[in-house]
């Protein structure tokens, strides 16, 4: 089994991956600067407070803990913010990833699972989106993630770094035990925003009501965070099976079933039994109308299929977390 450095392991998806790694018998080590993550989200793993942009600190962590593989979640992920402040995204997402890769190269760590995004595709030409779909990002978030993916291919050829990049669609839900969940400040994701609106009676804003979709609002593919964590562990297992083979692979992670913003609001109302007030607004720059995954390649190669398909079930896990942790994590 591997000793795995999990960058951003105190964050939403990263903390769920840490739990899945531990359950699979691996030894996770978390590196997080806590700019967006929570110390209280780190369960059963060594914790290092640090920044991936500090190459020397990353090298020290790799060496001290005898790390054999890395899962890289650290970064920033707001589409809207990336349009307004692209420099921050190039610094953190691209600069941080290159720093990590240099540390890995220097310390002889050759396996990396990279948290990428469907934002690399931009406005889709066809849906569901397959991995060979053109990559034409329309915001700095997608551009920086795509730049890292391209770097990984070069690092594989030149330095023998084996990598799998997972392009996932909209992460959603919470750990079924209620131990882990989603707690951002400010909150960016739709489901927790709608849940907050249901709890407080404050309105939730719908950005764009004239998209070419069934009800006029954006449609997204919501994939449960536990399913995402499982995919990362499977990707690590695949890398361990490649031996010395040079590999740089990419997979989509999604359900193949998109849901509209209005559909999410309706699901939250069904699950919570509460009404949600809606305020209609204009479209946000950088938001495609529909994003929906084809995840057949990862099913064939890694045996991964999402277990959480029903939107109400996904929302129910998030609702259970928010009821149990009204103040988020206790840091």
Backbone bond lengths (Angstrom), bond angles and torsions (degrees), N, CA, C in turn:
res aa  C-N    CA-C-N  psi(-1)  N-CA   C-N-CA  omega(-1)  CA-C   N-CA-C  phi
1 X - - - 1.461 - - 1.532 110.39 -
2 X 1.318 115.95 157.52 1.460 121.56 -172.76 1.520 112.65 -95.66
3 X 1.324 115.43 151.54 1.460 122.73 163.18 1.519 105.84 -95.27
4 X 1.337 116.96 117.10 1.457 121.43 -168.42 1.522 110.39 -116.10
5 X 1.333 117.24 120.41 1.456 121.45 170.85 1.525 107.59 -79.74
6 X 1.331 116.77 122.37 1.462 122.01 -179.63 1.520 107.88 -109.78
7 X 1.325 117.35 101.14 1.460 120.14 177.37 1.525 108.58 -77.13
8 X 1.321 116.87 137.66 1.462 119.36 -174.27 1.512 112.02 70.89
9 X 1.331 117.07 24.35 1.460 121.32 -175.67 1.515 114.64 -74.31
10 X 1.344 117.45 -5.13 1.465 120.77 174.08 1.521 111.53 -96.21
11 X 1.327 116.50 2.67 1.457 121.52 179.49 1.514 112.14 -89.72
12 X 1.319 115.36 -172.84 1.461 121.93 -172.74 1.531 112.49 -62.39
13 X 1.322 117.62 -65.87 1.468 119.87 -178.36 1.523 110.64 -71.86
14 X 1.338 116.67 -38.82 1.452 120.49 -178.38 1.516 113.44 -59.04
15 X 1.339 117.41 -41.21 1.465 120.06 -179.02 1.526 111.33 -67.41
16 X 1.326 116.74 -35.43 1.467 119.37 176.06 1.533 110.52 -68.24
17 X 1.325 117.10 -35.61 1.466 120.27 177.07 1.526 110.62 -65.71
18 X 1.336 116.56 -39.10 1.461 120.27 177.59 1.528 110.26 -58.89
19 X 1.317 116.42 -44.25 1.466 119.95 178.85 1.524 110.72 -62.54
20 X 1.319 117.55 -44.14 1.467 120.51 -179.54 1.523 111.60 -65.80
21 X 1.320 117.21 -37.69 1.466 120.63 176.44 1.520 110.67 -61.10
22 X 1.318 115.96 -46.77 1.462 120.73 -179.78 1.529 111.10 -61.10
23 X 1.334 116.26 -43.16 1.462 119.94 -179.91 1.524 112.04 -66.42
24 X 1.348 116.38 -26.90 1.464 120.39 -179.84 1.528 112.30 -85.95
25 X 1.327 117.20 -0.85 1.455 119.78 176.75 1.513 115.36 96.23
26 X 1.341 117.97 2.16 1.457 121.43 175.94 1.532 110.14 -82.89
27 X 1.327 115.99 169.02 1.461 121.46 177.38 1.517 109.18 -112.98
28 X 1.340 118.30 101.60 1.457 120.12 179.78 1.529 112.04 -83.51
29 X 1.331 114.97 143.48 1.463 123.19 173.65 1.520 106.44 -127.22
30 X 1.311 117.98 122.87 1.469 121.95 -173.58 1.520 110.80 -96.28
31 X 1.335 115.47 131.38 1.464 122.99 170.31 1.521 107.46 -119.15
32 X 1.324 117.33 119.10 1.465 120.78 -176.65 1.528 108.45 -153.92
33 X 1.340 116.90 138.71 1.464 119.35 178.26 1.524 112.85 -89.22
34 X 1.340 116.81 0.42 1.469 124.13 176.92 1.524 113.46 61.61
35 X 1.323 116.87 21.57 1.462 119.38 174.88 1.524 111.08 -70.61
36 X 1.317 116.67 -28.87 1.463 121.25 176.89 1.516 112.09 -132.90
37 X 1.328 117.39 -19.25 1.460 121.29 -179.98 1.520 112.06 -86.57
38 X 1.329 115.15 -178.88 1.467 121.56 -175.18 1.513 109.53 -133.86
39 X 1.328 115.89 129.25 1.463 119.97 177.64 1.524 110.32 -57.70
40 X 1.325 116.98 -34.91 1.453 120.66 -179.19 1.512 114.22 -69.63
41 X 1.341 117.41 -12.11 1.462 120.52 178.43 1.522 112.66 -85.12
42 X 1.325 117.09 -9.24 1.461 120.91 -178.67 1.521 108.61 -88.89
43 X 1.319 115.97 109.45 1.463 122.21 -176.69 1.530 109.75 -115.92
44 X 1.318 116.34 121.73 1.463 120.58 171.98 1.506 114.92 67.80
45 X 1.352 117.36 33.83 1.460 120.08 179.41 1.520 109.39 -145.17
46 X 1.326 116.61 149.50 1.460 120.47 172.32 1.532 108.46 -63.47
47 X 1.332 115.81 142.94 1.467 120.05 -176.70 1.522 110.39 -123.99
48 X 1.337 115.25 131.48 1.457 122.49 175.19 1.522 107.74 -122.32
49 X 1.322 116.90 120.87 1.463 119.24 175.19 1.528 107.89 -84.73
50 X 1.333 115.68 112.47 1.450 120.24 -176.09 1.510 110.84 -168.32
51 X 1.313 115.35 170.77 1.460 123.05 -174.77 1.523 109.90 -117.41
52 X 1.325 116.86 133.62 1.472 119.70 -178.34 1.520 112.22 -64.59
53 X 1.321 117.94 -18.86 1.468 119.88 177.93 1.524 112.34 -73.07
54 X 1.319 116.69 -13.97 1.463 121.91 176.00 1.522 108.24 -89.56
55 X 1.313 116.34 90.81 1.463 121.40 -173.58 1.517 111.99 -58.82
56 X 1.327 117.06 -41.34 1.462 120.08 -178.73 1.529 111.26 -63.97
57 X 1.345 116.51 -39.63 1.462 119.78 179.15 1.525 111.01 -66.09
58 X 1.322 116.83 -37.95 1.466 120.13 177.82 1.525 110.11 -66.77
59 X 1.323 116.39 -43.01 1.469 119.57 177.10 1.520 110.97 -58.17
60 X 1.327 115.92 -43.08 1.467 120.03 179.41 1.523 111.31 -61.11
61 X 1.341 116.65 -42.42 1.463 120.53 179.77 1.523 111.03 -64.71
62 X 1.318 117.07 -43.35 1.465 121.14 179.20 1.527 110.79 -60.99
63 X 1.320 114.74 -42.85 1.462 120.07 -176.48 1.538 111.33 -72.77
64 X 1.337 116.28 -47.18 1.464 120.47 -175.43 1.522 112.30 -61.92
65 X 1.338 116.07 -39.83 1.467 119.69 -175.48 1.533 112.57 -96.40
66 X 1.324 116.98 3.66 1.465 122.32 179.47 1.529 110.33 53.14
67 X 1.312 114.19 52.07 1.464 121.88 -177.01 1.522 110.38 -69.28
68 X 1.333 115.80 138.39 1.464 120.76 179.16 1.534 112.94 -112.17
69 X 1.348 117.48 -11.84 1.465 120.81 179.65 1.527 108.53 -157.95
70 X 1.323 115.76 161.60 1.462 121.43 -178.16 1.518 109.61 -131.22
71 X 1.346 116.05 138.46 1.461 122.84 164.70 1.520 107.29 -111.67
72 X 1.318 116.48 124.88 1.467 120.86 -170.85 1.518 111.14 -112.14
73 X 1.357 115.55 103.88 1.458 122.46 177.38 1.520 112.65 -109.92
74 X 1.322 118.11 -17.64 1.463 121.44 -171.90 1.522 111.23 -60.63
75 X 1.331 115.84 132.53 1.458 120.60 179.06 1.514 110.56 159.07
76 X 1.316 115.39 -176.58 1.469 121.64 178.42 1.524 108.27 -117.60
77 X 1.364 116.57 153.42 1.459 117.74 -164.44 1.523 116.05 -143.33
78 X 1.311 118.59 17.22 1.458 119.75 179.08 1.520 110.47 -87.26
79 X 1.333 116.23 118.27 1.462 120.22 177.76 1.517 110.45 -59.06
80 X 1.319 116.93 -48.53 1.462 121.17 -176.73 1.528 111.12 -61.92
81 X 1.318 117.34 -46.01 1.461 120.45 179.91 1.525 111.13 -64.03
82 X 1.334 116.83 -36.05 1.465 119.71 -177.81 1.524 111.62 -66.69
83 X 1.323 117.07 -27.20 1.465 120.60 175.36 1.522 110.11 -72.08
84 X 1.324 116.44 -38.58 1.466 121.43 -176.30 1.523 112.76 -82.75
85 X 1.343 116.75 -32.35 1.465 121.11 -175.34 1.531 110.33 -133.72
86 X 1.322 117.95 65.93 1.469 119.55 -175.63 1.526 113.66 -63.73
87 X 1.339 117.75 -28.73 1.465 119.65 -178.30 1.524 111.04 -58.50
88 X 1.332 116.66 -38.72 1.463 120.57 179.92 1.525 110.85 -62.77
89 X 1.313 117.41 -35.77 1.461 121.57 -177.68 1.522 111.60 -74.42
90 X 1.329 116.29 -38.02 1.462 118.46 175.91 1.526 110.98 -67.46
91 X 1.325 116.84 -36.78 1.459 120.75 178.98 1.522 111.51 -67.06
92 X 1.333 116.89 -52.82 1.464 120.88 -173.41 1.522 112.93 -79.61
93 X 1.341 116.89 -49.60 1.466 119.20 -174.79 1.520 112.64 -75.36
94 X 1.323 116.29 -48.99 1.460 119.15 -178.49 1.521 111.32 -83.48
95 X 1.346 116.51 -51.18 1.464 119.35 -179.44 1.517 112.09 -60.37
96 X 1.337 116.71 -42.54 1.457 119.92 179.35 1.516 112.36 -63.97
97 X 1.323 116.41 -39.50 1.471 120.30 -179.50 1.526 111.17 -68.15
98 X 1.326 117.39 -40.57 1.461 120.07 178.72 1.531 110.76 -66.50
99 X 1.330 117.09 -36.86 1.459 120.56 175.55 1.528 110.45 -61.37
100 X 1.327 115.95 -45.10 1.467 120.62 178.27 1.522 111.16 -60.86
101 X 1.311 116.83 -45.42 1.460 120.28 -179.59 1.526 111.72 -62.42
102 X 1.317 116.92 -38.07 1.459 119.60 177.94 1.526 111.11 -66.54
103 X 1.343 116.26 -39.26 1.460 119.50 176.71 1.523 111.03 -63.60
104 X 1.324 116.63 -43.15 1.457 120.73 178.35 1.531 110.82 -61.58
105 X 1.320 115.97 -44.85 1.465 120.05 -179.67 1.530 110.80 -61.06
106 X 1.326 116.01 -42.74 1.456 119.90 -177.78 1.533 112.02 -67.36
107 X 1.328 116.99 -32.94 1.461 120.73 -176.26 1.524 112.99 -98.74
108 X 1.330 117.46 3.20 1.460 120.71 175.18 1.514 114.62 74.68
109 X 1.345 117.19 24.44 1.475 121.15 176.08 1.519 107.45 -91.64
110 X 1.313 118.50 124.13 1.460 121.80 -166.28 1.530 115.01 -117.86
111 X 1.330 118.82 4.69 1.470 119.88 -177.51 1.520 110.48 -122.66
112 X 1.333 115.42 129.16 1.463 120.86 -176.82 1.516 110.88 -140.52
113 X 1.336 116.40 129.73 1.463 122.93 169.03 1.529 106.21 -107.33
114 X 1.323 116.19 121.49 1.464 121.53 -172.07 1.525 111.23 -109.49
115 X 1.314 115.52 130.66 1.465 122.47 177.02 1.523 109.27 -82.29
116 X 1.335 116.45 101.90 1.455 121.29 178.82 1.529 109.63 -106.97
117 X 1.308 117.56 -159.35 1.466 120.25 -169.81 1.520 111.58 -155.59
118 X 1.332 114.84 154.16 1.463 120.43 174.14 1.522 111.59 -70.53
119 X 1.349 117.85 -10.44 1.465 120.37 178.52 1.526 112.15 -64.60
120 X 1.342 117.87 -12.80 1.466 119.92 177.09 1.528 111.66 -66.76
121 X 1.342 117.04 -20.56 1.466 119.85 -176.21 1.523 112.69 -82.47
122 X 1.335 117.91 -24.27 1.456 120.23 -175.32 1.514 111.44 70.92
123 X 1.333 116.52 -145.58 1.462 120.62 176.90 1.526 108.90 -74.20
124 X 1.324 118.23 115.64 1.463 119.41 -174.25 1.528 112.96 -67.98
125 X 1.313 115.01 141.74 1.459 121.68 174.89 1.517 109.59 -82.96
126 X 1.326 115.85 -38.47 1.465 122.26 177.40 1.524 109.22 -135.55
127 X 1.309 116.54 152.21 1.462 122.04 173.22 1.530 108.70 -135.36
128 X 1.328 118.84 148.49 1.460 127.21 -4.45 1.534 111.81 -61.32
129 X 1.317 116.32 151.81 1.459 122.72 -175.06 1.522 109.58 -84.90
130 X 1.321 116.34 125.81 1.456 121.55 174.45 1.529 109.70 -96.52
131 X 1.344 116.09 165.30 1.466 120.08 -175.83 1.524 113.14 -64.73
132 X 1.340 117.70 -23.76 1.468 120.10 178.88 1.524 112.57 -88.46
133 X 1.330 117.73 6.65 1.462 121.82 175.22 1.530 108.81 -62.05
134 X 1.335 119.39 144.45 1.471 120.61 177.82 1.529 111.54 -54.24
135 X 1.328 115.83 140.53 1.467 121.50 177.03 1.527 108.03 -101.90
136 X 1.334 115.00 106.76 1.464 122.01 -178.39 1.531 109.08 -136.81
137 X 1.344 116.74 73.37 1.468 119.40 -176.31 1.526 111.75 -58.93
138 X 1.337 115.79 148.16 1.457 120.70 179.82 1.528 111.15 -115.74
139 X 1.326 116.41 12.79 1.462 120.56 175.72 1.526 108.72 -151.57
140 X 1.335 116.07 164.39 1.460 121.08 -175.88 1.525 112.11 -68.43
141 X 1.311 117.09 -27.85 1.466 119.87 175.91 1.523 110.06 -58.59
142 X 1.336 116.77 -54.27 1.449 120.63 178.86 1.516 112.94 -63.91
143 X 1.330 117.04 -39.46 1.469 121.24 -179.67 1.524 110.85 -61.06
144 X 1.338 117.53 -44.27 1.460 119.44 -176.66 1.517 111.77 -70.86
145 X 1.321 117.51 -36.06 1.466 119.80 176.36 1.526 110.83 -65.78
146 X 1.326 116.36 -40.43 1.464 120.15 178.56 1.530 110.62 -65.82
147 X 1.320 116.71 -37.49 1.465 120.09 178.03 1.521 111.03 -61.69
148 X 1.334 117.41 -38.45 1.465 120.44 177.20 1.521 110.37 -66.46
149 X 1.333 116.90 -43.56 1.473 119.68 177.85 1.527 110.56 -55.97
150 X 1.328 116.84 -43.10 1.471 120.60 -179.55 1.521 110.81 -66.71
151 X 1.322 116.41 -38.16 1.460 119.58 176.75 1.523 111.01 -62.48
152 X 1.327 116.80 -37.75 1.462 120.16 -178.85 1.532 111.40 -60.68
153 X 1.319 116.86 -38.62 1.466 119.67 178.57 1.527 110.65 -62.55
154 X 1.335 116.41 -41.20 1.466 120.29 178.99 1.532 111.07 -68.54
155 X 1.327 117.16 -40.62 1.462 119.89 179.41 1.522 111.50 -66.69
156 X 1.319 117.22 -29.69 1.456 119.91 175.51 1.523 110.76 -66.01
157 X 1.337 115.70 -49.52 1.462 119.48 -177.42 1.521 112.35 -66.72
158 X 1.323 116.75 -41.64 1.458 120.08 -172.90 1.532 113.65 -86.58
159 X 1.338 116.67 -35.36 1.464 119.14 -170.50 1.522 113.58 -123.10
160 X 1.323 118.10 -0.11 1.455 120.33 177.56 1.512 115.01 76.64
161 X 1.345 117.74 19.71 1.462 120.67 177.37 1.526 108.78 -77.37
162 X 1.318 116.80 119.69 1.460 121.56 177.64 1.531 108.49 -88.58
163 X 1.323 116.60 133.01 1.464 118.05 -176.22 1.520 111.69 -143.45
164 X 1.317 114.38 150.83 1.461 122.77 168.31 1.525 106.77 -130.17
165 X 1.326 116.29 122.14 1.462 122.20 176.48 1.521 108.35 -100.52
166 X 1.321 115.51 129.28 1.464 121.37 -178.41 1.521 109.07 -109.34
167 X 1.328 114.89 110.80 1.465 121.07 179.67 1.523 108.88 -89.18
168 X 1.326 116.04 94.23 1.447 114.76 -178.29 1.512 111.98 -99.95
169 X 1.323 110.78 157.70 1.451 119.67 -175.13 1.537 107.37 -89.53
170 X 1.274 123.19 -134.44 1.467 121.58 -171.93 1.526 111.69 -87.11
171 X 1.332 116.05 109.40 1.462 120.78 176.84 1.523 109.72 -65.41
172 X 1.318 116.13 139.32 1.467 119.78 -175.32 1.518 110.07 -153.78
173 X 1.352 115.71 164.39 1.450 120.91 174.57 1.514 113.25 83.93
174 X 1.325 115.45 -169.89 1.455 122.39 -177.20 1.519 109.52 -151.50
175 X 1.311 115.48 160.89 1.453 122.63 176.73 1.528 110.03 -52.95
176 X 1.315 117.38 133.31 1.465 121.02 -173.38 1.521 113.05 -66.02
177 X 1.333 117.81 -20.83 1.460 120.60 179.00 1.530 111.86 -77.78
178 X 1.323 116.63 -13.09 1.453 120.35 -176.16 1.514 113.64 82.09
179 X 1.329 116.70 6.25 1.460 121.47 -177.68 1.524 111.75 -78.52
180 X 1.323 116.62 -35.31 1.464 122.18 -176.83 1.520 109.75 -126.78
181 X 1.321 115.63 151.36 1.455 119.92 178.45 1.510 110.87 -165.44
182 X 1.313 114.75 -163.54 1.466 121.17 -173.69 1.522 110.00 -106.53
183 X 1.342 115.79 122.09 1.463 120.37 -178.77 1.523 109.14 -144.05
184 X 1.331 115.96 86.15 1.460 121.57 177.16 1.520 109.90 -103.68
185 X 1.314 115.58 151.39 1.461 119.81 173.62 1.527 108.91 -143.79
186 X 1.323 118.92 107.33 1.467 125.06 3.04 1.532 111.32 -75.36
187 X 1.318 115.46 154.19 1.459 120.52 178.27 1.517 109.30 -76.64
188 X 1.346 115.83 136.37 1.457 121.53 -176.83 1.524 112.75 -113.58
189 X 1.328 117.39 -23.65 1.464 120.84 -170.90 1.524 111.60 -90.58
190 X 1.322 114.53 146.65 1.455 120.25 -170.05 1.527 113.69 -65.05
191 X 1.325 118.51 -49.45 1.461 119.74 -173.59 1.527 112.16 -58.94
192 X 1.347 120.01 -50.56 1.470 117.65 177.68 1.523 113.08 -64.77
193 X 1.327 118.30 -30.43 1.463 119.97 175.96 1.521 111.16 -63.89
194 X 1.327 116.67 -42.35 1.465 120.15 179.87 1.527 110.04 -69.80
195 X 1.335 117.09 -37.62 1.463 119.95 176.86 1.529 110.22 -62.32
196 X 1.321 117.21 -42.75 1.467 120.05 177.03 1.525 110.78 -59.88
197 X 1.324 115.83 -40.57 1.465 119.67 178.93 1.527 110.58 -64.25
198 X 1.331 116.26 -38.66 1.465 119.86 178.14 1.517 111.37 -66.21
199 X 1.323 116.85 -34.70 1.461 121.03 -179.25 1.528 112.29 -74.75
200 X 1.329 116.86 -33.33 1.463 120.39 -170.44 1.518 114.60 -106.73
201 X 1.324 117.02 -12.23 1.467 123.01 -173.77 1.523 112.67 70.73
202 X 1.347 117.20 6.79 1.459 120.07 172.96 1.523 108.55 -74.56
203 X 1.335 118.28 153.79 1.466 119.54 -178.00 1.524 111.79 -77.52
204 X 1.314 116.47 155.83 1.454 122.36 171.13 1.515 107.86 -109.83
205 X 1.324 116.56 140.31 1.460 120.65 -176.11 1.521 110.44 -94.95
206 X 1.318 115.49 133.63 1.461 122.53 174.46 1.523 107.27 -101.76
207 X 1.328 116.40 115.06 1.456 121.11 -177.32 1.527 110.14 -89.24
208 X 1.312 115.66 96.99 1.456 121.11 179.26 1.503 112.49 97.14
209 X 1.321 116.00 120.45 1.471 120.92 -179.27 1.528 111.21 -126.50
210 X 1.344 115.76 11.83 1.466 119.74 -178.51 1.529 111.98 -126.14
211 X 1.329 116.35 29.52 1.463 120.01 174.53 1.531 109.89 -72.78
212 X 1.328 117.86 156.45 1.469 120.40 178.43 1.523 111.75 -77.36
213 X 1.327 115.85 60.50 1.460 123.03 179.19 1.530 108.20 -124.98
214 X 1.320 116.04 174.43 1.458 119.88 -174.03 1.528 112.79 -60.10
215 X 1.345 117.37 -40.19 1.467 118.61 -179.23 1.527 113.04 -114.52
216 X 1.332 117.21 8.63 1.460 121.40 175.99 1.513 115.26 88.36
217 X 1.332 118.40 -9.09 1.464 120.57 178.26 1.525 110.07 -102.46
218 X 1.343 115.80 161.17 1.462 120.99 -179.05 1.530 111.44 -58.08
219 X 1.323 115.32 150.12 1.468 120.88 175.23 1.520 109.34 -117.77
220 X 1.330 114.99 135.85 1.460 121.23 -179.05 1.526 110.39 -135.25
221 X 1.320 114.90 156.79 1.460 124.04 179.15 1.536 107.39 -98.16
222 X 1.345 116.74 108.67 1.465 121.54 -176.29 1.519 110.33 -94.77
223 X 1.345 115.64 116.24 1.464 120.96 -177.91 1.527 107.72 -113.52
224 X 1.334 115.25 131.67 1.461 120.61 -173.74 1.525 111.12 -66.53
225 X 1.325 115.72 140.63 1.457 121.44 -175.17 1.526 112.14 -62.64
226 X 1.312 118.53 -32.14 1.467 120.65 176.83 1.520 111.06 -67.76
227 X 1.331 116.68 -36.91 1.466 120.13 174.55 1.528 110.80 -64.79
228 X 1.328 116.96 -38.98 1.461 120.35 177.26 1.524 110.47 -61.85
229 X 1.336 116.33 -45.06 1.460 120.42 179.97 1.524 110.60 -60.56
230 X 1.323 117.03 -41.71 1.460 121.34 178.41 1.528 111.00 -61.03
231 X 1.335 116.64 -39.61 1.465 119.96 179.28 1.522 111.50 -64.16
232 X 1.329 117.07 -37.88 1.460 119.79 178.47 1.526 111.65 -64.99
233 X 1.320 116.95 -40.10 1.460 120.30 178.49 1.528 110.21 -66.67
234 X 1.327 116.46 -39.93 1.469 119.58 176.79 1.532 111.18 -63.76
235 X 1.332 116.85 -39.21 1.465 120.48 178.27 1.521 110.46 -63.07
236 X 1.325 116.98 -40.89 1.461 120.33 176.74 1.524 110.56 -60.91
237 X 1.321 116.60 -43.29 1.455 119.87 178.24 1.516 112.30 -61.31
238 X 1.330 116.08 -37.82 1.467 119.81 177.82 1.518 110.84 -64.21
239 X 1.341 117.08 -42.39 1.459 120.12 179.04 1.522 111.05 -62.51
240 X 1.317 116.65 -38.81 1.466 119.83 178.76 1.518 111.62 -64.23
241 X 1.330 117.02 -25.95 1.455 120.77 -178.93 1.518 114.51 -86.41
242 X 1.335 117.67 -6.56 1.463 120.61 -176.23 1.524 113.23 -83.32
243 X 1.335 117.65 -10.58 1.450 119.43 -177.52 1.517 110.69 61.17
244 X 1.322 117.19 -129.55 1.467 121.66 -179.40 1.523 112.69 -95.12
245 X 1.326 116.57 5.69 1.468 120.24 -178.90 1.525 110.78 -61.85
246 X 1.334 116.43 134.24 1.460 120.88 176.26 1.521 108.84 -75.23
247 X 1.327 116.30 126.89 1.459 119.15 -176.08 1.516 109.61 -148.41
248 X 1.329 114.79 139.34 1.463 122.12 172.59 1.523 106.06 -145.38
249 X 1.338 116.30 95.45 1.461 121.17 -172.27 1.525 111.40 -111.52
250 X 1.334 114.37 159.91 1.460 121.39 -178.28 1.527 108.58 -135.21
251 X 1.341 115.80 135.39 1.464 120.66 177.69 1.528 110.59 -137.18
252 X 1.327 115.12 143.20 1.463 121.35 168.92 1.524 109.97 -80.79
253 X 1.329 115.68 148.67 1.461 121.74 171.51 1.524 108.82 -128.52
254 X 1.314 116.72 115.38 1.457 121.63 179.35 1.512 109.92 -169.60
255 X 1.320 115.75 178.16 1.464 120.57 -179.13 1.518 112.53 -97.80
256 X 1.340 117.04 -18.13 1.456 120.48 -175.16 1.514 113.59 79.65
257 X 1.339 116.53 8.57 1.463 121.18 -177.28 1.531 109.09 -129.19
258 X 1.338 118.24 100.65 1.470 120.13 -177.24 1.522 112.39 -79.13
259 X 1.336 115.44 152.30 1.460 122.83 176.09 1.519 108.70 -130.14
260 X 1.319 116.27 139.59 1.458 120.94 -178.99 1.524 110.86 -79.02
261 X 1.335 115.56 165.07 1.466 120.33 175.59 1.523 109.81 -58.65
262 X 1.318 116.42 -44.35 1.464 119.43 179.09 1.532 111.13 -65.07
263 X 1.325 116.66 -34.21 1.458 120.27 176.97 1.513 112.23 -65.34
264 X 1.334 117.15 -37.62 1.460 121.22 176.59 1.527 110.23 -65.27
265 X 1.326 116.56 -42.85 1.466 120.27 178.38 1.528 110.40 -59.92
266 X 1.327 116.54 -43.14 1.469 120.21 178.58 1.522 111.42 -63.49
267 X 1.348 116.83 -38.34 1.462 120.09 179.29 1.527 111.02 -65.26
268 X 1.323 116.89 -41.56 1.465 120.33 178.00 1.528 110.04 -63.36
269 X 1.311 117.17 -40.24 1.468 119.79 177.82 1.520 110.97 -62.77
270 X 1.345 117.57 -40.50 1.466 120.17 179.16 1.527 111.36 -65.30
271 X 1.328 116.17 -45.04 1.466 120.52 -175.14 1.523 111.60 -70.59
272 X 1.331 116.95 -42.18 1.470 120.40 -175.61 1.522 113.03 -87.09
273 X 1.335 116.71 -21.10 1.456 119.78 -174.85 1.517 112.66 72.36
274 X 1.346 116.12 20.35 1.459 120.56 -178.34 1.520 110.52 -122.74
275 X 1.311 116.14 149.38 1.453 121.59 176.37 1.526 110.00 -80.06
276 X 1.336 115.80 146.52 1.457 121.53 178.13 1.525 108.61 -119.98
277 X 1.316 116.04 123.68 1.466 120.34 177.44 1.524 109.58 -79.29
278 X 1.329 116.26 140.95 1.464 122.49 -174.80 1.520 110.11 -121.15
279 X 1.339 115.70 136.89 1.456 122.32 171.39 1.524 107.34 -119.01
280 X 1.308 116.98 124.30 1.464 121.03 -178.90 1.523 110.31 -86.10
281 X 1.337 116.21 133.55 1.452 121.83 179.56 1.512 111.52 -130.12
282 X 1.308 116.43 179.80 1.461 121.90 -179.60 1.526 110.35 -80.81
283 X 1.305 115.75 165.37 1.462 120.75 178.93 1.530 110.70 -63.21
284 X 1.338 115.30 150.51 1.453 121.12 172.53 1.519 109.06 -93.21
285 X 1.314 115.83 141.54 1.456 120.41 177.30 1.529 109.18 -63.00
286 X 1.325 116.63 134.19 1.458 121.28 176.79 1.513 114.95 91.23
287 X 1.333 117.78 7.38 1.463 121.43 -179.53 1.531 110.96 -101.64
288 X 1.342 119.69 109.75 1.462 120.89 173.36 1.524 110.90 -67.62
289 X 1.325 116.87 158.57 1.470 120.89 -179.23 1.526 111.74 -69.35
290 X 1.338 117.46 -44.25 1.463 121.91 -175.25 1.520 109.65 -137.10
291 X 1.325 116.23 133.50 1.460 122.33 170.70 1.526 107.75 -131.76
292 X 1.323 115.69 119.17 1.464 120.64 -176.41 1.527 108.48 -147.03
293 X 1.317 116.76 134.46 1.461 121.85 -171.56 1.515 113.24 -92.74
294 X 1.322 114.41 146.26 1.456 121.55 157.12 1.523 105.81 -101.08
295 X 1.322 117.76 118.89 1.458 121.64 -177.35 1.526 111.91 -115.39
296 X 1.314 116.77 31.44 1.463 120.12 -178.74 1.521 112.09 -71.41
297 X 1.329 117.04 -35.15 1.468 119.23 -177.09 1.533 110.92 -63.20
298 X 1.325 117.37 -44.25 1.454 120.10 -179.09 1.529 110.97 -69.75
299 X 1.326 117.07 -30.13 1.459 119.96 176.32 1.523 110.61 -65.21
300 X 1.320 116.58 -41.54 1.461 121.38 -179.04 1.526 111.11 -70.99
301 X 1.346 116.67 -47.14 1.464 120.52 -172.70 1.530 113.16 -81.09
302 X 1.325 117.34 -39.28 1.461 120.26 -174.44 1.527 113.49 -112.41
303 X 1.326 117.36 -4.96 1.453 120.24 -178.94 1.521 113.76 71.08
304 X 1.339 116.24 21.53 1.468 120.09 -176.85 1.517 110.85 -93.66
305 X 1.316 115.64 128.53 1.462 122.36 168.74 1.521 107.89 -138.73
306 X 1.336 118.15 139.58 1.463 119.82 -178.89 1.516 111.83 -64.94
307 X 1.324 115.87 138.09 1.463 121.34 177.09 1.531 111.21 -88.60
308 X 1.324 115.91 -29.95 1.468 121.23 179.92 1.529 108.37 -95.85
309 X 1.322 115.81 103.39 1.468 121.18 -178.87 1.522 111.35 -107.39
310 X 1.314 117.17 -36.73 1.464 121.96 -176.29 1.530 110.00 -76.32
311 X 1.329 117.80 126.34 1.455 121.72 -177.60 1.520 111.82 -61.54
312 X 1.323 117.75 -40.14 1.464 120.06 179.80 1.525 111.32 -61.30
313 X 1.321 117.46 -35.51 1.460 120.90 178.52 1.528 110.58 -68.03
314 X 1.329 116.57 -40.40 1.468 120.65 176.80 1.522 110.12 -61.91
315 X 1.339 116.13 -47.92 1.458 121.05 -179.96 1.523 110.67 -62.11
316 X 1.325 117.44 -37.68 1.467 120.84 -178.49 1.521 111.71 -61.74
317 X 1.333 117.78 -37.28 1.470 119.12 178.49 1.523 110.35 -68.64
318 X 1.319 117.02 -37.72 1.462 120.15 177.19 1.525 111.03 -66.81
319 X 1.321 116.65 -41.72 1.464 121.73 179.53 1.527 110.36 -62.56
320 X 1.330 117.75 -41.41 1.462 121.15 178.84 1.527 110.97 -62.36
321 X 1.330 116.38 -40.65 1.472 120.51 178.56 1.534 110.98 -63.53
322 X 1.324 116.60 -47.44 1.463 120.07 -176.66 1.527 111.96 -66.48
323 X 1.320 117.06 -34.26 1.466 118.96 176.55 1.530 110.77 -68.13
324 X 1.305 116.89 -38.87 1.462 121.56 -177.80 1.520 112.01 -75.80
325 X 1.340 116.04 -29.39 1.473 121.36 -176.12 1.524 109.71 -128.47
326 X 1.315 118.39 69.31 1.470 120.30 -176.29 1.527 113.22 -63.27
327 X 1.323 117.08 -23.26 1.456 120.49 178.25 1.507 113.01 -103.02
328 X 1.323 117.34 12.56 1.468 120.53 -176.97 1.522 111.14 76.51
329 X 1.325 116.57 -149.76 1.468 121.04 180.00 1.522 109.91 -81.05
330 X 1.313 115.22 145.33 1.461 121.44 175.04 1.521 107.39 -90.86
331 X 1.330 116.20 97.48 1.481 120.86 -178.18 1.512 112.21 -88.20
